């Protein structure tokens, strides 16, 4: 089982001419689920983009380390190889590249991955676990998939690659009740199966009813303004963000 921690310390970042994250700090350990909630414009998606090194964002200060390794100095592919995974808010289509081809290439770069089942076997196993139609497995990545199917596809990839830490950027958006249960349950199981650490960015408590958080953070103005247990998500769901902005 994985052991380690993802440490975000006083992170300041944004786009040219605008600082969005203004001193954000939190630590996610293996096997933990941390939820990040906050109003629109608070910096939630910016955090996900900066963690994975999306072009167009600037780091202005602070650090992000994965087991002591400074990942902000690494290109995106090396962050992924170190064990960081991003489930995107809006997964894109990649015509001409099949899911099997993509995961086969990615898995070859993951230390220790070759000791497990082959990609095709694990794909079918994971598809069955989350109710993902197997006819999509041979299709080009995300081509002609609905929004909900794309989110199941992100979860499928997580299950095949088995990263150390996963950033879920609104993975619940576009999912119906049944799909949300499948996706949330699979991520929850991963925290015990291989010690996955999770940073789940969400607007709504409904994801957290399935993916039970160890810690809930409220983000406002680019920094963490409140931290608590699952009861904090219940308070936010009931009263909104007015008290935190």
C-alpha positions in Angstrom: 0.0 0.0 0.0 1.2 3.5 -0.8 2.4 5.7 2.0 3.3 9.3 1.7 2.0 12.9 1.7 1.2 15.7 -0.7 2.1 19.0 1.0 0.9 22.3 -0.3 2.6 25.1 1.6 1.7 28.8 1.3 1.0 28.4 -2.4 0.6 31.6 -4.4 -0.3 31.4 -8.1 -2.4 32.8 -10.8 -2.5 34.0 -14.4 -0.4 36.9 -15.7 -1.5 40.0 -13.9 -3.8 38.3 -11.4 -2.9 36.4 -8.3 -5.6 33.8 -7.6 -4.2 31.5 -4.9 -3.0 33.7 -2.1 -1.1 31.6 0.4 -3.0 28.2 0.3 -1.7 25.4 2.6 -3.0 21.9 3.2 -1.5 18.4 3.5 -3.1 15.2 2.1 -1.7 11.8 3.4 -2.0 8.4 1.8 -5.5 7.0 2.3 -7.1 10.3 3.2 -9.9 12.1 1.5 -9.7 15.9 1.6 -12.7 17.9 0.2 -12.2 21.4 -1.1 -15.3 23.5 -1.3 -15.9 27.2 -2.1 -17.8 29.7 -4.1 -17.2 30.4 -7.8 -14.0 32.3 -8.3 -12.4 31.1 -5.0 -9.5 29.3 -6.8 -10.6 25.7 -6.7 -9.9 24.8 -10.3 -6.8 27.0 -10.4 -5.5 24.8 -7.6 -6.0 21.7 -9.7 -4.4 23.4 -12.8 -1.4 24.6 -10.9 -0.8 21.2 -9.2 -0.7 19.4 -12.6 1.3 22.2 -14.3 -1.3 23.5 -16.9 0.3 26.1 -19.2 -0.8 29.7 -18.6 -0.6 29.6 -14.8 2.3 31.2 -12.9 3.6 30.1 -9.5 4.4 33.2 -7.5 5.5 31.6 -4.2 5.2 28.7 -1.8 5.8 25.0 -2.6 4.1 21.7 -3.4 6.0 18.5 -2.5 5.1 14.8 -3.0 7.2 12.9 -0.4 9.6 15.8 -0.3 10.0 16.1 -4.0 9.3 19.6 -5.4 6.8 18.8 -8.1 6.4 22.4 -9.2 9.8 22.2 -10.8 8.7 19.2 -12.9 6.9 19.1 -16.2 3.4 17.7 -16.2 4.4 14.2 -17.4 6.9 13.8 -14.6 4.3 14.9 -12.0 2.1 12.1 -13.3 5.0 9.7 -13.1 5.7 10.7 -9.5 2.1 9.6 -8.7 -0.1 12.6 -9.2 -3.4 12.1 -11.2 -5.9 14.7 -12.3 -9.5 13.9 -13.1 -10.4 16.9 -15.2 -13.5 19.0 -14.8 -14.0 18.9 -18.6 -12.3 15.9 -20.1 -11.3 16.4 -23.7 -11.7 14.2 -26.8 -8.5 12.8 -28.3 -9.5 11.5 -31.7 -7.3 8.7 -33.1 -5.9 7.6 -29.7 -7.8 4.7 -28.1 -8.2 4.3 -24.3 -6.2 1.1 -24.4 -3.3 2.8 -26.2 -3.3 5.8 -23.9 -3.3 3.7 -20.7 -0.8 1.2 -22.1 1.7 4.0 -22.8 1.0 5.8 -19.5 1.2 2.6 -17.4 4.7 1.8 -18.8 6.0 4.9 -17.0 4.5 4.0 -13.6 7.1 2.3 -11.3 5.9 -1.2 -10.4 2.8 -1.1 -12.6 4.0 -4.0 -14.8 3.7 -6.4 -11.9 -0.1 -6.3 -12.1 -2.6 -7.5 -14.6 -2.3 -6.3 -18.2 -4.1 -3.2 -19.2 -6.9 -4.9 -21.1 -7.7 -7.1 -18.2 -7.7 -4.3 -15.7 -9.7 -2.1 -18.0 -12.5 -4.7 -18.2 -12.4 -5.2 -14.4 -12.6 -1.5 -13.7 -15.3 -1.0 -16.3 -17.4 -3.6 -14.6 -16.9 -2.1 -11.2 -18.2 1.3 -12.2 -20.8 0.3 -14.8 -18.9 1.7 -17.8 -20.1 0.2 -21.0 -17.3 -2.0 -22.5 -18.1 -0.9 -26.0 -16.5 2.4 -25.2 -13.2 0.7 -24.4 -12.1 0.4 -28.0 -13.3 3.9 -28.9 -11.0 6.9 -29.2 -10.5 8.6 -25.9 -13.8 10.4 -24.9 -15.0 10.7 -28.5 -18.8 10.8 -28.6 -19.2 10.2 -24.9 -21.6 12.2 -22.7 -20.4 14.3 -19.8 -21.3 11.6 -17.3 -19.6 8.9 -19.4 -16.4 11.0 -19.5 -16.4 11.2 -15.7 -16.8 7.4 -15.5 -13.9 7.2 -18.0 -11.7 9.4 -15.8 -12.5 7.1 -12.8 -11.7 4.1 -15.0 -8.3 5.5 -15.8 -7.6 6.2 -12.1 -8.4 2.5 -11.3 -6.1 1.2 -14.1 -3.1 3.5 -13.4 -3.4 3.4 -9.5 -1.7 6.7 -8.8 -0.6 7.8 -5.3 -2.6 11.0 -5.2 -5.7 12.0 -7.2 -7.0 15.5 -7.7 -10.7 15.3 -8.6 -11.8 18.5 -10.2 -15.6 18.4 -9.8 -15.8 14.8 -10.8 -19.5 14.8 -9.7 -20.6 17.4 -12.3 -22.7 15.7 -15.1 -23.3 12.5 -13.1 -26.7 11.2 -12.3 -27.5 9.6 -8.9 -26.5 6.1 -10.0 -23.3 7.2 -11.7 -22.3 9.4 -8.7 -22.7 6.3 -6.4 -20.5 4.2 -8.7 -17.8 6.8 -9.1 -17.7 7.9 -5.5 -17.7 4.3 -4.2 -14.8 3.3 -6.5 -12.6 6.2 -5.4 -13.5 5.5 -1.7 -12.4 1.9 -2.2 -9.1 3.0 -3.7 -8.2 4.7 -0.5 -8.0 1.3 1.2 -7.0 -0.8 -1.8 -3.7 0.9 -2.5 -3.7 3.9 -0.1 -4.9 6.5 -2.6 -4.8 10.1 -1.2 -7.6 12.2 -2.6 -8.1 15.9 -3.0 -11.8 16.3 -4.1 -12.8 19.7 -5.4 -16.6 20.0 -5.4 -19.4 22.5 -5.1 -21.9 20.1 -3.5 -22.2 17.9 -0.5 -23.8 15.1 -2.6 -20.4 13.7 -3.7 -19.3 13.7 0.0 -22.3 11.6 1.0 -20.6 8.8 -1.0 -16.9 9.7 -0.9 -16.7 10.3 2.8 -14.1 13.0 3.6 -11.6 12.9 6.4 -11.1 16.6 6.2 -13.2 19.4 4.6 -11.6 22.7 3.6 -13.5 25.9 2.6 -11.6 28.0 0.0 -12.4 31.7 -0.4 -10.2 34.5 -1.8 -7.5 32.0 -2.8 -6.8 30.6 0.6 -8.2 28.1 3.1 -10.5 30.0 5.4 -12.1 27.0 7.3 -11.1 23.4 8.0 -13.2 20.7 9.7 -14.7 17.3 9.4 -17.7 16.2 7.4 -19.9 18.4 9.5 -18.4 21.4 7.8 -19.8 20.3 4.5 -23.2 19.9 6.1 -23.0 23.5 7.4 -22.0 24.9 4.0 -24.7 22.9 2.3 -27.3 24.4 4.7 -26.1 28.0 5.0 -23.9 28.7 1.9 -20.6 30.5 1.8 -21.7 34.0 3.0 -20.0 33.5 6.4 -16.6 32.7 4.7 -16.4 35.5 2.1 
